[in-house]
């Protein structure tokens, strides 16, 4: 069956007449075609726009776009339906709270399945019988027509819910890993790369959502047979051709090399597709896939690559403590598998979603009021359509594909990261796609060097877990290969960040070809430890007043050799919290160093001026106190008659005096630039040495610290704020600067 469009009319076979061609009607008729062509349903067991009068107060009038019964006789007898389908015109992420009308009907009609679709994505839910539940249970697919009388098949489909999927998905990823190990004899890291390719092919196929919901082995076989009929001798095998298309789709993300291929046998590819076919990966915002993927990552790379994984309890605590807001720009210059970036994206996204939901509730309260119940059916339907239109407009704010949406701004303009390990940079991108997006700002690059949008004085929040214990050698130089040469990229970055700002950022590399990376940093004269260099790097990356959360070995705090290093950082930022956590936390990922969590706030412009004034005054005060002694030593060193041995002793005396002067200056500065530094020690942080869950005292610490930092105004955020109102039947958004935008 095919769509029949005639000018501004579209034929509706379930009504046997032409209707006005609207975006929603196109979606509805397209999905009816899919039900007939793919699921083998007949028109006489379906109906369109079925309404019911038992609407619940505050929900509007219950209406179903498409209803399916087990048979045409069930439909005639007004028996319970089996499937209820709600269609939306907008190609945006579907929010389940929007489907109160269709779900209300599905519950009332006794249906087992409730479907929401806009063709770009289709979500399928199990209907909980007996009452309207507070939350829907998402499942993987609806039955085909032939399965409607198969009670076992129906039970299987209804059992494949999210509650079942997380651990199962993780186990299946390990099973796929073993298939490659046994069939293709690849190392764990190489096997992971191949699984990644298959996952991306599956994500791409299911995102396009044409024909069937799932990229299954059956679907792969059918597509391959069609491909084989038309391919030439020079054509790639079908599974390699699928990968070529996927590479093209993700070309701008740099996920794969242009000459990369799938390096496993086709039989292995088919076996993996078969294992994963129960899951629809097009729902990229699904925490089930993301958490399962992280679990798989952690076990796959435990040991040698354990440094790339920060335990989730630590990530959750650090993100919540720094409380990033919508509009703030966030970075992790050592992002590993992307844990901090993912959590930050989810944390801010949830704030945006809650704000939009609040607006929806206000609209519902306003329009589904007491007078609604007294209206005629026609008047109720008009209000229902009005509410649908308002909600569709608001949903645009939650669409990462909408260039003007709040979620797109978060995804494209606010999340940045780098990692020097190419596999980890690619993994971070994939991990972020699995969790919902925000992957476009992640680069394979040395975190100590500027790249694209990662440069000084740019970020509101930085969260990171830098590599411990390794050193940057003096011999590590900046080379021509570090220079950005792509003219189109340079032009795009100049437009995005400002020409002068971006050129200044590029100068860190362009003006220092052949120089040591250590020479870029003040602390490089004192230490080559990566963790020490990254403290300075992170503080430099922050805007004035920006905040930093960093995982560090405890030695950075108490090693006497690093006293000068600590003083350097305290001249750049305030310490807002020090948290000592048990060594157990990182043992599961192979680390042996006892860690601490440090939180800084870079000096604001006012604090910078205050600190500099105090230090200048202290320098003058102490300097005048010892100036005569310094002058005497300098005079002695200038006299030619004094022996080399005597001069050597005097130079040592001068160094000792300089050290004493510096200590006295610092003591005065500490006394006059005084503030409280909260320090906490946590015995249990939610994870044991084996990676098992345990008590998490970080939760209690967060509950104590949050009101404390708000009371003491420890930092000011750069939160974006929006207001929505209905003007002339359109949703209008106003930002904090008074700029307005019509959403529909």
N, C-alpha and C positions, 0 to 999 in steps of 0.2 A: 504494500500500500504506500502511496506517495502523497505528499501535500498537494492540494489543489488550490492555487491562488489565482484569482481573477480580478485584476486591478486592485481596488481597495477592499476586496472581499476575500474570505477564505472559507472553503467548504468544511463543515463540521459533520462527519459521517454519523456521529452518535445522535445528532439532532436532525440529520438529513436535510440540512439547509445551509445557505451561506450566511456567515456572520461578518461583522466589521473586522477588518484586518488590524489587530492591535498586537503589540509585542507579547503580551501575555497569551493571546489567542494562538499566536504562532508556536509558542512553547507548548501549549496544551495539545495542539494538533500534531506537532512533531512527536510528542511523547506517546500519543495514541498510536501513531504509526509504529513507534518502537515496540509498544505492547503487542501489536499485531504481528510485526515482522520478526521480532527477536524472541518474544515470550509466547507467541502463538495463541494469544487470546482472540476470541471472536467478538465482533461488535455487539452481538445480541446478549453478551454477558456483562456489558459495560454500560455506564451512563455518564453524562456530563452535567456539571453544575446541579448537583443534588443538594437541596436545602432541608433543614430540619428546624422545628420551632422551639426545641427545648434548650435554647441558648442560656448559658449561665451568666449571671449578672457580672458586668465588667469585662465580658469576653467578646461581645458583639454577636452577630448572628452567625450560627454555625453553617458552613457551606463547604461542599467538597467539589473540587474541580473535576475529578474523575473517580468513579466508584467501580469496583470489580466484584462480581459475585462468582461463586464456584461454578455456576451454570446459569443458563438463560431461564430455566424454571425457577431457580432460587430468586432470580431478579423479579420474575413475575409474581412470585408468592410473597414478596417483601421480606424474604429471609435475611439473616445477617450477612453483611458483605464480608469479603475476605481481605480486600485491599482498598485503602482510601489514598488518593493522590492529590497533593496540593502543588499547583504550578505558580511560579513567579517569573515575571518578565526580565528582571534585572540579572545580568551576568555577574553576580557578586557572591561572596561567601554567605551561605544560608545560616541564619541564626535561628535556632530552634524555637525561641520564644515568640517568633513572628507567626508561628503556625497554630496559634490558639484556635482559630476557626476550624481548620481542617482536622486538627487532632481532637477537638471537642466532638466533631461529627464521627470520627473514627471510633472513639470510645463509645459514643451513643449507639453506633451502628453495629457494635460487636465485632469489628474487624480485627484481624491478627496483625496486619501490616499497615504501616502509615509511611507514605513516601513524600518527600519534598524534592522538587526539581526545578532548575532553571536552564536545563540542558548542559550548561557548563559543568555543573556538579549535581549529583543526585544523592540524597541521603535517605537511608531506609531505617525505620524504627520498628521495634516490637511494641505492640499496644498492650499495656498492662490492664488486664480485665478487672472489672468491678468498680473502679474509680479512676478519676483523672489523676495520674501521678504528678509529682512535682517536677520530675525530670524524665526525659525519654531515654529508652535503652536502644542504642544504635546497633544495627546488625548489618550483614554484608550484602544481602540480595533478597529479592522477592522470588517466589516460585514461578516456574513456567506453567503454562496452562495444564500440561499433562501431569504435573505434580500435585495439583490441587486436591486430588482424591487420595494422595499418598501421605497418610498421617505421619509416617516415619520421616519422610523428606521435609514436611512442614516443621516437625519438631526439631530437626537438625538445623534448619535455617533460623528458627527462633532462638536456638541455643547459642548461636555464634554471635554473642554480644561482646561489648567492650570489656566487661568483667572477665571474660574468658581469654581475651586476646593478648594482654600484655606479656604474661609469662610464656604463652604459647608462641607468640611471634619471636620472642627472644630465643626460645628453644629451636625454632625452625631456622633461624639465622645460623645457629651453631651447626644444625644438620646440613645446611647448605655449605658451610665451611668444610665439613667433613667430606661432602661429595667431591669438592675440588681437591682436597688433600688426597683422597683415595684414587680419584680418576686421573688427576692432572699433576699430582706430586709437587704442588707449589708450596712455598713457605707460607706461614700464617699471614704475613704482611701482604704478600702477592695474592694470596687467596682472597683476602679482604678487598683488595683493589678490584678483583673480578666480580665479587658479590656487589660491590658498589655500582659497577656498570650495569648489572642486571636490574638492580633496584631503580636506577635512573631510567632505564628503558621502560620499566613497569610504571613508574611515576608519570612519565611523559604520556604513555598510552592512556592511562586511566584518567589523567588530567584532561586530555582531549575528549574523553567520555563519549566516543562514537560507537554506536552499535550496542555492545554489551558493557556491563559495569567493570568486569574484572579481566585483567590480562592473564588468561588461563592457558594451560597447555592445549586445550581444545581450540581456543581462539588462535593461538600461535600456529598450530598445525593448519588450520583453515586459511590463515593469511599466507603462510609459507607456500601452500599448494597453489594459491592464486598467483603468487610471485613467481614460482617456478615455471608456470605456463608462459610467462612473458619475458623471462630473463634471457640474456644472451650468454654465450660461453664465458665472456669476460666479467660477467656480473658477480658481485660478492655473494657468498652464502647469505640466506635471508637474515639470520640472526646478526651477522656482521653489518648487513644493510640497516637493520634496526638501530644498531649502535651508531652508525654514521649519521642517521637522522637525529639521534639524541645528542650527539656531539654538536651538530649544527644548532640545535635548540639552545644549548647551554654554552655556545661559543664565547659569548661576551664575558662569561664567568671564569673562563680559564680553567675549567674543571679537568679537561683532558687535553693531551697533546694532539695536534692535528693529525699525526700519523699513528695515533694509538689504535689498537684493535682489541677485540676480546681474545684473551689468551687461554681459553678453556675449550674443550671439545663441544660440539653441538649437543651431544648426548648429555653432558654436564649442564649445559645451559637449559635444556628441556627439563631435566630433573629438578633444577632450582625453580624454574617457572612453575612446575607442578606443585612443589612444596609451598610456594608462596601464593598460590592462586586463590586461596580463601580470603586474602586481604585486598581491599581496595586502598591503594596508597595515594589516590588523588586528594584525599583530605589531609593536606600537608600540615594543617594546624592541629593535628591529632596528637595529644600527649602520649597516647598508647604507643604509637610507633617510635616517637622520640625517645621515651624512657627505655623501651626495649632495645633500641639501637644503641643507646649509651651503655646499657648493661653489657651488650655484646661487644662493644668497643673496649670497655674496661677489661673484660676477660681475655679478649684477643691480644691486647697489647700490654698485658700485665708484665711487670719486670722491666725489661730494657726500656720500653717506651712509657712506663708508668708515670714519668714526670709530666706527661701531657694531660693527665687526668686529675682534676681537683674533685675530691669527694663531694657529692651533691649536698650533704648537710652543711658543708663549709660554704659552698657557692650560695645556697639559699640564704644563709645567715648574712653573708657579706653584702649581697645585693639588697636584702631587706633593710639592713642597717644604714646603707647609704641612700636608700629610698629614691632611686632615679625617677624623674617626672617626665611627662610627655613634653617633647620639645628639647629636652636636654640631649647633648651629644655624648656618646659613650664609646670607650675604646678599651681593648685588651691587646697590648703590643706583643704578648707571648700567648696567643689564644689557644694553642693546643687543639683539642677537639671542639672548642667553642663553648664550653660549659657556662662561663660567665656571660658571654654574649647572648646565648640562648635564654638563660634565666632572666636577664635584663629585658630582652625583647618580650618575653611572656609576662613579666611583671608590669611593664608599662602598657602592654596590649590589654591586660585585664583591667587596668584603670580606665582606658579608653572605652572598652566594652561596657563597663559598669556605668560610665557617664552616658553613653548612648541608651542603655537600657532604662536609666532613670528618666530620660526624655520621653521614651516610649510609654513608660508607665504614666507619665503626666498627660500624654495625649489620650491614652485609654481612659484615664479618670475624667478627662474633660469631655470626651465624646460619648463614651458608654456610661452616661449618667442616668438618673432616674427617668428623665423625660424620654430617653431612648426606648424604654419598654413600652411607651404609649404610642410610638410611631407606627405607621403602616409598614407593610412588608417592603414596599418600594422605597420608602424613606430609610428604612434600616439598611437595605442593600446599598443605597447611595452612601451612607455613612461608612459602611463596611469597606466599600471601594476607596473611600477617602482615606481611611486609616491605613489600608494596604499601601496606598500611594505614599503616604507620609513615612511609613516604615521602610518601604523600598528606598526612599530618598535617604533616610538615616543610615540604612545599610551600606550605602555608598561610602560612608566614612570608615567602614570596616573592610574595604576591598583594597588589597595591596596592588591590584591592577588599575585602580582609579588614580590618575596622576594628582588629583586634588584632595585625596582623602587623608584623614588623620593617620590611618594605619600605614598608608603608602609612605607618608612622610617619616614615620618611625622606621619602616623597613629600609627605605632608600637613603635617608639623610642623617640618621641618628646612630647607626650601629657600625663600628669599625673595628678591625682587628688585623694583626699580622702574625705569621709564624714562619720561622726560618726553615722548618722542615716541610718539604713539598707535600708529602703524604698527609701530614696533619692539617695543612692549610686546605687541602681538598676535602679532607674528612670534616673539618669545621663547616665548610660550605654545605656539604651534604647533610650533616647533623642539623644545621639551621633550617634547611629546606624541610627536613623531616618534622621539625618542630613548628614550622609556620612561615619562615622566611627571615629576611634581614641579612642574607648571605652576600649581597652585592658589594659590601664594604670590606670583605675579608681578602687579604692578599698573602701570597707566598713572598716573604721579604724579611730581611734582617730587622728585628724590632727596634734596633738602636738607630736606624736610619729612616729618614723621611720617605714616604711613598704616598703619592696621590693625596688622599684626604687625611693622612696621618702625619701631623706636624705640630710644632710648638704652639702653645697658647690657644688651643682649639677646643679642648674637651671640658665638659662639665663634670663628668664622672669617669674614673678609670678603675677597673677591677682586674687584677692579674695575679698569676702565680708563676713568677719567673723561674728559669732553671737555677738550681742551687749548685754551688761547689765548683762549677767550671770557671775558666778564666778567659778573658779576651786578651790575647797576646799583643804586644806592641807591634808585632809584625803584620797584624791584620789591617790591611789598608783599604781605603775607598778606591774603587777602580772604575774604569769607563763602563763596565757592565752594570754598575749601580745607577747609571744615568738614564732617566726616562727620555726616549728618543721618538716615541710615537707622536707625530705632529697633531693628529686628531685628538688623542687623549689629552695632550697638553692644552689644546684649545678648549676642550670640554672642562678641564679642571680650572683653567683661568676664568672661564665663564661662571663656574659654580662657586669658586672660593674667592674670586676677585684676582685680577691679573697681578697686582703688586704683592698681595698676600702669598699667592702661589709661587711667584718668582722668588720671593724671600725664602719660602720653604724649600725650593729646589736648590737654593744656594748652599744649603748644608752639605749637599753632595757635589754639586757642580763646581764650587769654589775650593774643594778640598781633595781633588783627585790626587792620589799618591800619599795623602796624609793618613796617619794611623787613626782608626776609629776611636781609640782611647783619648786622642787629643781633642775630640769634640766635647769631652765632658770634664768639668772641673775635678770631679772625683777620680777621673782617670789618672791623675797625678798621684793619688793616694792608694788606689787599689784597682786591680783588674778583675775582681770578682763580679760575675754576671749579675748576682742579686743586688750588689751595691750600685753598679752602673744603671740598673733598671729603676732603682729608686729615683735617681736624678732624672733619668729619661721620662719617667711617669710624671714627676712634678713639673718638668718643663712642658710636657704635653698639655697640662691643665691650663685652663683660663685662670686669671686671678679669682680666688674664692672657690675654685673647683676642688673636688674631693677625690681621694684615692684610698682604695682598699687593696692591700698587697699581702701575700703570704711570704714570710721570710723565715730563714733559720734563726733560732733564738740567739745564736752567736753574734748576729748583727747588733743586738741590743746590749750584750754584756761582755763582748770581747774588748779588752783594753786597747788592742791594736787598732780598733775601729773608732776610737773616741773622736778623732778629727773628722771622720766620715759622718758620724752622728751630728756633730756640731754644724757641719756644712748643710745637712738637710734641715736642721732646726733654724737655719738662717733663710730657709725658703718656704717653710710651711709649719703650721701648728699640728701637733699630734692630738687627735681627738679621741683616740681609744687604742689601748694595747690589750690584746687578748692572748693569753697563753693557752694553747690547746694540747691535749695529750699526743704523744708520739704515735700512738696506736692508729690515729686517723689516716695517716699516709702509708702505713705499713702494707695495707692491702694492695696498694699500687706500686709497691717495691721500694719506697723511700725509707731511709733510716734516720734522717735528721729530725730533731725535735723542732716543730714549727711554732711560729707565733703569727697572729693576724694583726697588722698595723694599719691604722686609719689616719690619714693626714687631710688637712685642708690647706691648700696653697694660700699664701698671704693674699688678702684683698689689696687693692691699691692703697687704701688707708693704712692697713697693717704693715705693708711694705715700707711706707714712708715713716711710720712710727718706729719700726724696728731699726731702719737705717739711721734715724735721728738719734736713737738711744745708743747705737753702736758707735756712731761718730763722736758723740759726747764722751762715751766711755774711753774711746781710743785717745782722744785728746787729753782726758784726765789722767789716764795711766801713762800715756806717752810722756807728758810733761814731768811726771814723777821720776821717770827713769832716763830722761833725755841726756842728763849730764853724764851718766854712766856709759850710755851708748856713745856719746861724743868722745869720751876718754878712750874707749876701746878703738874707735875709728881712727883717732889721732895716733895711737900706738901702732895700729896696722899700717898707717901711712908713712911712718918713720922708716927710712931705709936702713938705719943702723941696727934695728932689732933683728935677731936671728929668726930663721924659718921655724925653729922649734917653738920659740916664744910666740910668734905670730899664730902658729897652729893652736896653741893653748888659748890665746886670746879669741880666736875665731870660735872655739868650742865654748868659751865663756859667753860670747855674744849670742850663740844659738840657745844656750841655756836661759839667758836673760830674755830673749825673744819669746821663748816658750812660757816663761813666767809672766811676761807682759800679756801674752795672748790669753793665758788662764785667768788673769785678773780682769781683763776686758770682758771675757765671757761670763765671769761671775757677776759683774755689774749688769751686763745685758740680761742675764737670767733673772736677776733680782728685780729689775725694772720692767722687763717684758715678761711678766709673770702670768701664768694661767694654770688652771687645774688640768692634769692629765689623768683621766680615768684609766685604771688598770684592773683587769679581771683575769682570774685563772679558772679555767674550766676543766673538770676532771673527766667528764663524759661528753662526747661531741657527736653522738648518734651513730658511730660506726666503730667496730672492733678491729683487731689486727687481722681478722680473716675476712673483713668486709661485711660482716653481719650487722644487723641493726641493734642498737642499744639505747639507753637513756640519752637524751639530747639536752644538755643544760644551756646550749646556745639559745634555745627558744626562750628560756627564762631571762637570760641576759638581754636579749633583744627587747623583751617586754619592759625591762627596767630602764634600758638605755634610751629608748625612743622618747618617752615623756621627758627624760632628763635633758636630752639634746634640744628638744623643742622649747623647754622652759628657759634654757640658756642661749637660745638662738645661735647654735653652733655654726650654722651655715644658712645661706639664702639660696633657694633653688631658682632655676630659670624656667618654671613651669608655664606651658601654654594653657590658656583658659578660653573656653568657648561658651557661647550662649545661643540657644535655639528658640525660635518662635515661628508661629504660623502667620504668614502675611499673604493676603490674597490667595489663600489655598495653596501656598507653597511653603516649604520648610526653608527658613533663612538662618544661616549661621553667621554669628558675629564673633570675631576674635577680640583679644584684650586690647588691640590697637584700634578697634572700631571698624575694621574692614569687614564687609559683608559679602556673603556668597549664597546664591540660591542653589539648593540641592535638588529641587525638582521643578 
